Amino acid sequence: MSERLQKLLANAGHGSRRQIEAWIAAGRVAVNGRIAQLGDRAEVADQICLDGVLLSTEGAVASEILIYNKPAGEVTTRSDPDGRPTVFDRLPRPSAGRWIVVGRLDFNTTGLLLFTTDGALANRLMHPSSQIEREYLVRVAGIPVAAVIDQLQRGVELEDGPARFNRIEAGGRSGSHSWFRVVLHEGRNREVRRMWSAVGYEVSRLSRVRFGPIVLPSGLKPGQWQHLGVTEAKLLSSSNE
């Protein structure tokens, strides 16, 4: 997988990221014969030169990204004082570093979680300024009327500030329950549940099905994980740049 050029070279021991960024800005670094620019990405297999001298990237370990289908009954922390299972229990050992979870899902919420060994990427994806879409499948008790749906799109007031769904689509009914697909651009604690509660409806089932460009694979069962493909990883890495 490609990395930011300065990160790749720093991981290979050629200097700090800030120092390497200065080399790039000064036009001293070339990738495959082309003068590099700030923001360029490269892979271990690329030919990278500093002042015409070929640099070795041996030892540079590319970051990893996992997609995990969280079942209900797991906490999104490394350990739990009550001894409950955590989302880290089933993950494989990374090639280097440690897994960092991108955002959280509460104990009873299921679905898509992302893990990466790249701390900078995790921070970018979780930062409020990223404005990355999160899509959820929601089941609520009752049958909300059109005015309720309109209110959720216009916004409701929560204890930590106003919140709204960017999109909300009806998804049918099952007995006395209604299904919806909702999309929002932030990930505050229990935000989806609190928004529905603010308009008088209890969420009885909640699952995240998409984070930015990454969709939960239909064949990935609860409790299973898979490495993100190269194309998807690139899309995710560039989704908030």
C-alpha positions as CSV (number, residue, x, y, z in Angstrom):
1,M,0.0,0.0,0.0
2,S,1.2,3.5,-0.8
3,E,2.2,5.8,2.1
4,R,2.9,9.5,2.3
5,L,6.4,9.9,1.0
6,Q,7.7,11.5,4.1
7,K,6.2,8.8,6.3
8,L,7.7,6.0,4.1
9,L,11.2,7.5,4.3
10,A,10.9,8.2,8.0
11,N,9.8,4.6,8.7
12,A,12.9,3.5,6.8
13,G,15.2,5.6,9.1
14,H,16.1,8.4,6.8
15,G,15.1,11.3,9.1
16,S,12.2,12.8,10.8
17,R,9.0,13.6,8.8
18,R,9.5,17.3,9.2
19,Q,13.1,17.1,7.9
20,I,12.0,15.0,4.9
21,E,9.2,17.4,4.2
22,A,11.8,20.1,4.0
23,W,13.8,18.1,1.5
24,I,10.7,17.5,-0.6
25,A,9.8,21.2,-0.6
26,A,13.3,22.1,-1.7
27,G,13.0,19.8,-4.7
28,R,15.7,17.4,-3.5
29,V,13.6,14.2,-3.6
30,A,12.6,12.3,-6.7
31,V,10.3,9.3,-7.1
32,N,10.8,7.1,-10.2
33,G,12.7,9.9,-11.9
34,R,10.1,12.7,-11.1
35,I,10.7,15.5,-8.6
36,A,8.4,14.9,-5.7
37,Q,5.9,17.3,-4.4
38,L,4.5,17.7,-0.8
39,G,1.5,15.3,-0.5
40,D,2.9,12.7,-2.9
41,R,2.6,9.0,-2.0
42,A,5.1,6.2,-2.7
43,E,5.5,2.5,-2.2
44,V,8.5,0.4,-1.0
45,A,9.0,-0.8,-4.6
46,D,9.4,2.8,-5.9
47,Q,12.8,4.2,-6.7
48,I,13.3,7.2,-4.4
49,C,16.3,9.4,-4.6
50,L,17.7,12.3,-2.5
51,D,20.0,14.6,-4.4
52,G,20.3,11.9,-7.0
53,V,21.3,9.2,-4.5
54,L,19.0,6.1,-4.3
55,L,17.5,5.7,-0.9
56,S,16.7,2.2,0.5
57,T,13.2,1.7,1.9
58,E,14.1,-1.7,3.3
59,G,12.7,-2.0,6.7
60,A,9.8,0.4,6.1
61,V,6.6,-1.3,7.1
62,A,3.5,-0.2,5.4
63,S,0.5,0.6,7.6
64,E,-2.3,-1.9,7.8
65,I,-6.1,-1.4,7.8
66,L,-8.7,-3.9,8.9
67,I,-12.4,-3.9,8.5
68,Y,-14.3,-5.7,11.3
69,N,-18.0,-6.6,11.7
70,K,-18.7,-5.9,15.4
71,P,-21.3,-8.1,17.0
72,A,-23.5,-6.9,19.9
73,G,-22.0,-7.5,23.3
74,E,-18.4,-6.3,22.7
75,V,-16.9,-3.0,24.0
76,T,-14.7,-0.8,21.8
77,T,-11.8,-0.6,24.2
78,R,-8.6,-2.7,24.8
79,S,-9.8,-3.9,28.2
80,D,-12.9,-3.7,30.3
81,P,-13.0,-3.5,34.1
82,D,-16.2,-5.7,34.0
83,G,-14.4,-8.4,32.0
84,R,-16.7,-8.0,28.9
85,P,-15.2,-9.1,25.6
86,T,-13.6,-6.3,23.5
87,V,-13.4,-5.8,19.8
88,F,-9.6,-6.3,20.0
89,D,-10.0,-9.9,21.2
90,R,-10.5,-11.4,17.7
91,L,-8.0,-9.3,15.7
92,P,-4.8,-10.8,14.3
93,R,-1.4,-9.4,15.4
94,P,-0.3,-6.6,13.1
95,S,3.0,-6.8,11.3
96,A,4.2,-3.8,13.3
97,G,2.8,-1.4,15.8
98,R,-0.6,-1.9,17.3
99,W,-4.2,-1.6,16.1
100,I,-6.0,1.7,16.6
101,V,-9.7,1.7,16.3
102,V,-11.3,4.4,14.2
103,G,-14.2,5.7,16.2
104,R,-16.4,3.7,18.5
105,L,-19.6,1.7,18.5
106,D,-21.5,1.2,21.8
107,F,-22.0,-2.1,23.5
108,N,-25.2,-3.0,21.7
109,T,-24.4,-1.5,18.3
110,T,-23.2,-3.8,15.6
111,G,-21.5,-3.4,12.2
112,L,-18.5,-1.7,10.6
113,L,-15.4,-0.8,12.5
114,L,-12.1,0.1,11.0
115,F,-8.7,-0.5,12.6
116,T,-5.3,0.8,11.4
117,T,-1.7,0.8,12.6
118,D,-1.4,4.4,11.2
119,G,-2.0,6.8,14.1
120,A,-2.0,9.9,11.8
121,L,-4.6,8.3,9.6
122,A,-6.8,7.3,12.5
123,N,-6.7,10.9,13.9
124,R,-7.5,12.4,10.5
125,L,-10.5,10.1,10.1
126,M,-11.9,10.8,13.6
127,H,-11.3,14.5,13.6
128,P,-14.6,16.5,13.5
129,S,-13.2,18.5,10.5
130,S,-13.0,15.3,8.4
131,Q,-16.8,15.4,7.8
132,I,-16.7,11.8,6.7
133,E,-20.1,10.2,6.2
134,R,-21.3,7.4,8.5
135,E,-24.3,5.4,7.4
136,Y,-26.4,3.3,9.8
137,L,-29.3,0.9,9.5
138,V,-31.8,1.7,12.3
139,R,-34.9,0.0,13.7
140,V,-37.1,2.1,16.0
141,A,-40.2,1.1,18.0
142,G,-43.3,2.6,16.4
143,I,-44.1,4.3,13.1
144,P,-42.7,7.9,13.0
145,V,-44.8,10.4,11.1
146,A,-43.4,12.7,8.4
147,A,-43.0,15.6,10.8
148,V,-40.7,13.5,12.9
149,I,-38.5,12.7,9.9
150,D,-38.4,16.3,8.9
151,Q,-37.4,17.3,12.4
152,L,-34.5,14.9,12.4
153,Q,-33.2,16.3,9.1
154,R,-33.7,19.9,10.3
155,G,-32.0,19.2,13.6
156,V,-32.6,18.4,17.2
157,E,-31.0,19.8,20.3
158,L,-28.8,17.4,22.4
159,E,-27.0,18.0,25.6
160,D,-23.7,18.4,23.7
161,G,-25.2,20.6,21.0
162,P,-27.4,20.5,17.9
163,A,-27.4,17.4,15.6
164,R,-29.1,16.4,12.4
165,F,-29.2,13.6,9.9
166,N,-27.9,14.6,6.5
167,R,-30.1,12.0,4.9
168,I,-32.8,9.6,6.1
169,E,-34.6,7.0,4.1
170,A,-37.5,4.8,5.1
171,G,-36.6,1.1,4.8
172,G,-39.9,-0.7,5.6
173,R,-41.7,-2.0,8.6
174,S,-41.6,-5.2,10.7
175,G,-44.5,-5.6,13.0
176,S,-44.7,-2.5,15.2
177,H,-41.2,-1.4,14.3
178,S,-39.9,0.8,11.4
179,W,-36.5,0.6,9.6
180,F,-34.5,3.6,8.3
181,R,-31.1,4.3,6.7
182,V,-29.6,7.4,8.2
183,V,-26.4,9.3,7.3
184,L,-24.5,11.9,9.3
185,H,-21.1,13.5,9.2
186,E,-19.9,13.1,12.8
187,G,-19.5,10.4,15.4
188,R,-20.5,11.7,18.8
189,N,-21.1,9.3,21.6
190,R,-24.4,7.4,21.0
191,E,-25.5,10.2,18.7
192,V,-27.9,8.2,16.5
193,R,-29.7,6.8,19.5
194,R,-29.9,10.1,21.3
195,M,-31.3,11.9,18.2
196,W,-34.2,9.4,17.9
197,S,-34.8,9.6,21.6
198,A,-35.0,13.4,21.3
199,V,-38.0,13.0,19.1
200,G,-39.6,10.4,21.2
201,Y,-38.5,7.1,19.6
202,E,-36.4,4.3,21.0
203,V,-33.8,2.6,18.9
204,S,-34.2,-1.2,19.2
205,R,-31.5,-2.1,16.7
206,L,-28.6,-0.2,15.2
207,S,-25.8,-1.2,12.8
208,R,-23.2,0.9,11.0
209,V,-23.0,-0.2,7.4
210,R,-20.7,2.4,5.9
211,F,-17.8,4.6,6.9
212,G,-16.9,7.1,4.1
213,P,-16.1,5.0,1.0
214,I,-15.9,1.7,2.9
215,V,-19.1,-0.4,2.9
216,L,-19.5,-3.4,5.2
217,P,-19.1,-6.5,3.0
218,S,-22.2,-8.6,2.9
219,G,-20.3,-11.8,3.4
220,L,-18.4,-10.7,6.5
221,K,-20.2,-12.3,9.4
222,P,-20.3,-10.7,12.9
223,G,-17.0,-11.3,14.7
224,Q,-15.1,-11.6,11.4
225,W,-12.4,-9.3,10.0
226,Q,-10.6,-8.8,6.8
227,H,-7.7,-6.7,5.5
228,L,-8.8,-3.7,3.4
229,G,-7.9,-4.1,-0.2
230,V,-5.3,-1.7,-1.8
231,T,-7.9,0.2,-3.8
232,E,-10.2,0.7,-0.8
233,A,-7.3,1.6,1.5
234,K,-6.3,4.4,-1.0
235,L,-9.8,5.7,-1.1
236,L,-10.0,5.8,2.6
237,S,-6.6,7.4,3.0
238,S,-7.6,10.2,0.6
239,S,-11.2,10.6,1.7
240,N,-10.6,13.6,4.0
241,E,-7.5,15.1,2.3
